[in-house]
Amino acid sequence: MTAVTAEILCLRQNCVAIHSRETLMPLHSRFYTQRDIPLVGKLVVAAILLAGMTAAAQNGSAASPTAAAARPVSVLFSATDQNGGAIRNLSKEQIIVLDNNSGATVADLRPVSDAPLSVGIVLLASHGNFSKEQAAAMELVQKLIRSDQDRAFVITAGGSKHWTQANLEWQSDREALKKTISALDKNTGVPDAFNYELSTYSGDTATSVSRMSIEGQQGSGISVFDAVWGMMMADKRPARRVVVMFRDAWAHAPGLAKANRDYSDQKHMQIIAAAQRLHVAIFTIGIEEASPVSNEAGENIKANYGINMMGDASREYDRQVTLQKERLNSGGRANVERLANQTGGRAWWSNNKFGDAVAGIVNALNGQYLLTFVPAAAAPGSHELKINCGKIVRVAAPNAYLVASATPPPK
């Protein structure tokens, strides 16, 4: 085992994982049974820590705050140039680390592009671009997976039909993975956590002043993210963890009602926190399609509203609804990018081919490093993290990590 894989294994050993005797694991067993418990509770990720961040015991007693402050932290990040190419020759002297806006001491920096990969590929079902998603996923497998040391699993999110595959399986053979991807049904998937909908209805005629909007966010309960976390936690190898997801901006829209806004914000935060604690970098490929403003209210804007006051009121209402939908779509796009940017991944958008995204993901992982630093303080809780390598280097790193309390939880 190389020094790099040993350090990645150290990251793994500090995670609270669900242990499995087999690599092939029934899908339902990953979904757990606590259906009413939030995602973070289901995954027991509150105790999942980065390497070296638990308080050490010395001579049978808890470590002092001073000793805890000296313990190193290790994180993975990727470095690319302005054109998206991998940067493979960084030195630790180029790295500036801010921990809660205080300077941290860089102890070590190692390139890890040769270390094993564990990759989850999540396609988006019920989509007009599904065949292009499949082609991009197969291209990613061909360019990224090394059969002698990497492995991946494939799953689909959303769809009008329930996922019927009994198991999710880690696979290393590229051709076998391609066959798995090719066999996926565009209408069949595991429920998604994000399914925002907004319907705007008018009265009997386009000139009617009667308007009504109904929104919904069907994202409670078990989702594809539970399956992804279960697979990652069952993987015991000292490997870099990556999730590549095809996403639709509108499904991630924050919503209008407070309940929908709260759900969206909390769910995104939960997923980001889980990914950070499991050291999973999320790369998103956003699918750009026709804006939802083209339906219902958008069509009414083009209608003949007449010249009376009621027609003017309807026209203005529909214009505001269109602007509102545009803001919601922009908010959904920001949420998708947030999943990537705060976990050490990157986001791409396309409405046609996804070759640029595939090439970008490969380059980012080829420019990945294992950074070890010593923070100025180790107060328990979440620490904001910023890594800078200069203006010409684009860094993708998690924006936070956790420090455990020195006091053990009650038994």
N, C-alpha and C positions, 0 to 999 in steps of 0.2 A: 504494500500500500504506500503510495506516495505521501509526502508531507501535506500536500494540498488536499488530497482526499481524506487524510486523517483529520484535518481541521474541519472539513465539511461534515465529516462524521461527528465531530464534536458539536457542531451546530445541531445535528440531528438528535444527539443524545440528550440535549437540553429541552427537547420538545416532549410534551405529554401526548403520546400517540395511541391510537387504537391498535392493539397488537392482533395480528392474524397469523394463523399457522400456514396459510396458503397465499400465494400470489393471486390466484383466481378466487375472488370473493363475491358472494351473492350480493347483488345490487341492493336489495331491500335491507340487508344487514348494515349497509353503510348509511342508510337513511335514519336509523335509530328509531326510537319509539316515543320520545318526548316531543310530540307534535306541537304542543302549545308553548314550548320553551324557545326563547329567541335563539338565533343561530349561534351566537357566541356561547350560550349556555349549552347547546347541544354538543358542540365540539369540545367543550371543556378547555377552551383555548385561553381562558383567563390565566392559566398557569404555564402557558407555553412561553418560553423565554429565549432570548438570544444567548449565545455561548458566553459562559463566564459571568452572567449577571445575577445568579443566585448568590446570596451572601454566604461566604465561606465560614466554616467552623474551624476554630483553632484551639487545640488543647481542650476539646470537648465543650467549648463555649462559642456563642455567636460572635462573628467578626465585628469589630468596631466600625463605625461609619468611616473613619479614616482609611482602614484597611479595605473596606468595600469600595471606596472611591478609586483605589489603585487598580482594581480588577479590569482587565481588557474587555473590549467589545469587538465582535467580528460581524461584518455585514458584507453582502455581495452587491456590487454595482457594475454597470457597464459604461464604457467610454467609447464614443464615436466622434468622428470629425464633422465638419460642417456639411459634408456631402453624404453623411451616413455611413462612412467606412469605419471599420473597426480600428481602434488604436490599441496596439499591443505592447508599446514600449514605455508606459508610464513608470515613473519612479515615485517613491514615497515623498520625496522632497517637493514634488509638484502638487501634493494633496493638501487641501485645507479643510479641516473638519470643524463644524460648529455643533456643539451639543447644548441644546437649550440656549442658543446664541452665545455660548461661551466657548472659547477655543479648546480643542482637545489635542492630545499628543498622538501623532501617527506613529505606531510601533512597527507595523509591517504591511507590505503590499505585495501580493502575488497574483500573476495572471492565472486564470483557471479555465481557459477555453478548452484545455485537454481533459478536464474532469468530466465524469459521466453526467448525463442529463436524464431527468425524468419529466416527460412532457405530457400535459393533458391538452387535448384538442377538442374544443367545444364548438360545433356548428350550430347554426340557427335554422330551425325547421320552419315550414310553411312560408317560404320566402321565394320570390321570383328568381333570386340569384343562387339558389341552392346548388345547382350544377357547377357554378363558378366557385362556390365555397369548397365543394368537393375537389375540384381541380387544384385550388390553392392549397388545400390541406395535403393532398398527395405530393404536390411540389415541395411543400415544407418538409414532409417526411423524407423525400428523396435527398434534399439538400442538407438537412439537419441531423437526422438520425444515423448514428454509426452502430451497425448491428452488433459489433463486438462489445459495446459498453453502454449504449443508450437504450431507452425504451419509452414507449408512449401508450396512451389509451385514447379512445375516441368515443365521444358521446354527443348527442344532439339535444338542444334545449328548445322547449316550446312545441308547437304543433297541435293539430286537432286530434291526433291519435296518441294513446298512451304507449310509452316505451314498453316493449314486450321482451326485450333481451334479458335473460335471467341473470347474467353476469357481466361485469366489466372486467376486462383482462389487460394486463400489461403485456405489450408485445415489443419484440426487438427486431424482428425480421421486417425489412422495409416493404417487401412485396405483400406479405400478409397484412400489414397495416393498410396498404393501398386497397386491398380487396375488402377490408372491413369498411373503409371510407366509401368505396364505390357501392357497397351494398346498403348504405343508409337510405332510409325513406324520407323524402322531404316533408312529409306530414306527420312524422312520428318522432316524439321526443319526451324527455323528462320535463316536468313543469319548470318554468322559469321563475325567477324571483321578481322579475320586472315585466309587467304587462299593461302599461298604462293605456287607457282608452278614453276618448272624449267624443261624444256624439252631439251634434247641434241640429236641432229640428226647427223648422219654420211652420207657420200656419198653413192654411189651405192654399194660399197663393204667395208668389214672391213679394207681392206688395203688402202682405199682411204684416202688421206690427208684432204679431205673436212670435216669440222666439224662446227656445228652451235648450239648455246645455246639460248633458248628463255625463259625468266622468266616473271612471272606475279604475281600481288598481288591484288586480287579482294576483297577489304575490305572497299570500300567507301560506304557512305550512311548509312541506318538504319541497326543495328545489334542486336544480342541477348543481348548485354550488355545494350542497351537502354531499352529493356524490363525488364531486371533485376533491373536497377536503378529505373525505373518507379514503379515497384512493391514494392521496398524497401521504396521509398519516399511516397507511398500511405499508408504504414503501420504506423499507429499513435500510436501503443502500445509502452510502455516502455520496449523494448526487445533488446537483443543482436542480431546483424545482421550478418549472415554468408552466404556465397555462396560457394557451392561445385561444381567444374567444372571438367569434363573430357576433357583433352587437348591432342593434337597431336603436338609433337615438330616441325615436319617439317612445319606445317602450320604457325608456329610462327617464321620461319627462317628470319633473318634480310635482306636477299637479297644481290645481287651483285651491281646493279645499284644504284646510289645515290638516285633516287626518291623512290625506294623500301626501302632502308635503312632508309631514312628520315621518310617515312610513318610508318614503323614498330616501330621505336624509339618513335616517337611522339604519336602514338596510344597507345603503352604500358604506356607511361608516363601519358596520359590522363586518362586511365582506373585506374591506380594506384591512381592518384590524386582524382578522383571521389570516389573511394572506401574509401580513407582516410577521405574525407570530410563527407561522409555518415556513417562513423564508421562501415564499412563492412569489415570483415576479409574474404579473399579469400583463400580457400583450393583447391589445384589442384591435380588431379589424372592423371598423365601423362601416356599415353598409348604407350608402347614401342613395335614397330613392326619391321619388316625387314627394314634395312636401305635403303633409296632411292638410295644409290650408286649401288644397285644390278641391276638397269635397265640401258638401253641404253649404256652409256659410260662404265659402269662397266662390262657389257657383252662383250664389244669390247676388253677389256683388255685380256680376255681369248681367243680371236680369234687369227688366224694365220695371223700375220701382214706381213709375208714375210721377206726377208733379205735386201731389198733395203732401201735407205735413206728415202723414203716416208713412208714406213712401220714403221721405227724407229720414225719418227716425229709424226705419228698417235698414236703410242703406248705411247709416252711421253705426248701428248696432253690429251689422255684419262686418263692417270695416274693423271695428274693435275686436271682434271675435277672431278675425284673420290675424291681426297683430298679436293677439293673445296666443294663438296657436304657434305663430312663429317664435315667440318667446319661450313657449313650452318646449318646442323642438330644440332650440338653442340650449335650454337648460338640460335636456336629455343628453345632448352631445357633450356638454361639459361634464356631466356625471360619468359618461363612458370614459372620457379622457382621465377623469379623476381616479377611476379604478386602476388605470395603467400608471399614471404619473406618480401616485403615492405608494406604489408597491415595488418600484424598481423596473417597471416595464415601459412600453411606449404605445402610442395610439396612432393608427392610420385610418384614413377614410377613403372610400372608393365606391363608385356606382357601376363599375365595369369589371376590369380585371384587378386581381389582388397581387400581382407579381411584385410590385414595389414593397408592399407590406411584408411579403415572404422574404425578400432580399434584406429588408431592414431588420427583421427579427433575427435572421442568421448572422448578420453583421454585429448586432448588439450582443448576441451570445458569444461571438468570437472575440469581442472586446470586453469580456467580463473579468472582474478582479475580486479577490478576497481581501478586504481591508480590515486591519486590526488597529484599533486606537484605544487610548486611555482617556476617559472623560474627566473633566475637572471635578465633577461631583457625581455621586451615584444615588441620589435621592430616589426612593421607590416611586414607581409610576411610569407614565409615558414620557419619553424624552423626544423633543423635536430634533431632527437630524438634517444637516445640510452638508453636502460634499461638493467641493469646488476644485477644479483642476485647471483653471484659467479660461480665458475667453474663447479659445479655439477648440476646446474640448467640451463636448456635450455629455453630461453625466446623467444617467438614469439610476436612481437609488431610492430605497424606501425613505419616506419623510419622517419616520418615527421608529422607535424601538422601546421595549419595556424593561424596567428594572424591578425585580421582585423585592418584596418586603423581606427584611432579615428575620421577622417573626414568623415562625411556621404556623400554618393554619391549624385551628383546633381539630382534633380527631373526632 
